[in-house]
Amino acid sequence: MTTALDWIRVCRLDELPEVGAARAQLDGRIVSIVRVADGSVHCIDDECTHGKVSLSEGEINDCSIECWLHGSRFDLRTGKVLNPPATIPVVVHHVKIEGDDVHVALNEEN
């Protein structure tokens, strides 16, 4: 059985940096909305699973984000750890663009 996703409008596409991250609070959850060089937009939990700091302040490279504190790197598509010291992936959320608006459906994983 498939359940419908609860989409939340987050921002306009032009409110995001061309390449970079923005922090947002959605239903009490802090997330990073990230646009990469190819124009795709991704959403992950904002907290590094190792250093417990904001990932939205990290460096974007291709389709990954690097934590500014210890250098852990995460794949924005899957949440997988690409570079230690982190060993636990970050949660990835669904993103869709409708017209000029960015919408996110939160993944209930923690």
Secondary structure in CASP SS format (residue, H / E / C, confidence):
PFRMAT SS
TARGET T0000
AUTHOR 0000-0000-0000
METHOD secondary structure of the structure
MODEL  1
M C 1.00
T C 1.00
T C 1.00
A C 1.00
L C 1.00
D C 1.00
W E 1.00
I E 1.00
R E 1.00
V E 1.00
C E 1.00
R E 1.00
L H 1.00
D H 1.00
E H 1.00
L C 1.00
P C 1.00
E C 1.00
V C 1.00
G E 1.00
A E 1.00
A E 1.00
R E 1.00
A E 1.00
Q E 1.00
L E 1.00
D C 1.00
G C 1.00
R E 1.00
I E 1.00
V E 1.00
S E 1.00
I E 1.00
V E 1.00
R E 1.00
V C 1.00
A C 1.00
D C 1.00
G C 1.00
S C 1.00
V E 1.00
H E 1.00
C E 1.00
I E 1.00
D E 1.00
D C 1.00
E E 1.00
C C 1.00
T C 1.00
H C 1.00
G C 1.00
K C 1.00
V C 1.00
S E 1.00
L H 1.00
S H 1.00
E H 1.00
G C 1.00
E E 1.00
I E 1.00
N E 1.00
D C 1.00
C C 1.00
S E 1.00
I E 1.00
E E 1.00
C C 1.00
W C 1.00
L C 1.00
H C 1.00
G C 1.00
S C 1.00
R E 1.00
F E 1.00
D E 1.00
L C 1.00
R C 1.00
T C 1.00
G C 1.00
K C 1.00
V E 1.00
L E 1.00
N E 1.00
P C 1.00
P C 1.00
A C 1.00
T C 1.00
I C 1.00
P C 1.00
V C 1.00
V C 1.00
V E 1.00
H E 1.00
H E 1.00
V E 1.00
K E 1.00
I E 1.00
E E 1.00
G C 1.00
D C 1.00
D E 1.00
V E 1.00
H E 1.00
V E 1.00
A E 1.00
L C 1.00
N C 1.00
E C 1.00
E C 1.00
N C 1.00
END
